[in-house]
Amino acid sequence: MNNVEAIIISWLNSNITGYATYSDTPKTPPNKYILVEREGGGREAMVLDQSSIAIHVYHKTSGPDASNTANLIADTITGLLSNDNITRAKVNSIVRLDDVIKQYYQYIVYVDVYHRR
């Protein structure tokens, strides 16, 4: 698997229970879900992908549940290092930014993930 987002989605689906993880918002979003987006990052010598990843945690009815899940992700993100091609997994910040249009509580975990290509 060469796509860092796909690696992270697979890891989250295996390690965070009760939430499904996607790369795109589902047409009919469930009450709680996680969305993974690459927001930037560079490349070094075409072999190291230094990606900046946003992990959005959405919950329709519970801000505390979304917060707890975001903190769980932040506390366990170094588990990505079990993948031989991931050389760094570090949290930059956790931000609450509720989605007032879709009416979801939202926490975003910003992570730096380095991936050997």
Secondary structure as UniProt FT lines:
FT   HELIX           4..15
FT   TURN            17..18
FT   STRAND          20..22
FT   STRAND          32..44
FT   TURN            45..47
FT   STRAND          48..59
FT   HELIX           63..76
FT   HELIX           77..82
FT   TURN            84..85
FT   STRAND          86..96
FT   TURN            100..103
FT   STRAND          104..116
//
